[in-house]
């Protein structure tokens, strides 16, 4: 375990950037959901590392991280359900075919 | 209340004093015709032919009651300055209150005599005149509505109720002019009368508003009490605005154009509304408002000028008209002009005297013309009449009485009233009014004899198919003629004597004495062998000359006259030909109105319409179009792709975070 907070923040920043890129660039809905998970985990990593390095945040950070995991799990469930429903209608997982929000 | 009427009437007729209770019966005078109107309007169609009975009885009851009230008012039973009764508070809004109330004084009494008497006789006449009309119930319903409105007009003690009644008489006039509404000309004439009247009514309404603003009350007597305290400009404005209403209703120049066209209505209507009563409403209004006018002498000069100008203008038009009713209509305009001239010079009593006398003899002449029209099977063109005096003798003799009365030959009614107007005008230093008035008196005698000559004397020009069927009208039509001929002969002798302090002067003195004092009129003793006698001689002489020329040109009984001379005179020079054409075309006033309001007014309206359509609407539509355009431009960025939105969010976040860093770094 490195003694520097910066190293953890750099890793989580890289993870978040990858997630963001994936969300914006991938056309497949499933990949987009996976990218969201990546971003959430990057944020989680930041929270946990702040908790480890700053004594005042020790307990609080763990609680928030657990909360984020729970919300992320719920979000992934709902998101997948929506993707399944759209897939049944449109017969495609590609999001640039989904433009009914325009109406 | 109703059962107590009979004993009260009996008491009043016997001269017994019951003024306190009689004033409480005054509201019944307009209420009875109103009830007759409502009943006939709702059930008349079902009743059919006998629908005239109830309106006729109602008007007769009104006449009886009115006569009792008139007797009380003129014998001083209501006190020197009249008596009033308030029914209920109509409008109560802060300081603005309007009470519905009635008020009877000597002036009201004079009007009541004319309105109810002629109203009753015209109802009786209409039973015969409208006998074959399927819409007879409607006719009688309207007549009763008119009686209600007119009586409300003369009895109200409040400017707002007077205005309401003013509009109601206008409405009934409209309904009755357009009684034969399938006829296009009748419908148009009704519309014309209504619209022209509106022009004057705007002025009247503004005048009432100004009275309220400046005096703080609409009650007539209170307003008149406070009028002296106002500044001169306000009084002048009120007087001119009120006179504006009178000009419309009494058809004075320049709003005179509606009255001749109003002859499209049935003849009883012409007699009642457009000769004897409604057109007098303007005269009544100005006479009633004499405290206002006496404080604004400039307004009175305007009244006198417009009156005397209308008198000579209408008389000149009457020279050449061939429709018997139109001649009488222009004669009515001319006589109304006399009344306004009298009001303008300050001879209020003379104006009201002429109003009463004119009501009777002009009502008689109109009903007589109706009888003539009836007997020659609805022909109104005098060129297709002639020689009728032997065939319809009652009509002929009564109309002869009316003609002599209006011509101003003593001792008939018109002589006394007209002479009083002219004499007063001269003595009150309105020499020009007197001079024009004397000329008009001669013209009146002439054109009236032209009417008589063309209708009754000379050779017959009646359609040969109609000729053998000419017959005198039924008794319901001739009886009113005879009954109207009596006052046309005797009213002047009764009211106009003794000279200088006649009965009507004694009656009306309390009403007008205040105004006469304000105007500073000097009362000189009457001099029969001095100035007054000379004035009487002058006017009678001029009227006689007019009459003699009329007789010479248009004949008398068996004498055919020299009608071809008329054409010779007309064609003799350019000036006479121009005057003839001007008179025939009514001095082109209808054409002038057409040019002003149809052609020029139409162009202006079109220009305004163009401005409205293009500039006003253009601005509003432009705002809408810009919004729509901006919206359709902006909607392109709404692709519906979730990743575009996410990119937007990401860019936004980066900008926010970046600017935070930039700002905090400084």
Interface residues (C-beta under 8 A of the other chain):
Chain A: X20 X23 X24 X25 X32 X95 X96 X98 X99 X100 X101 X102 X103
Chain B: X638 X639 X640 X641 X642 X643 X646 X647 X650
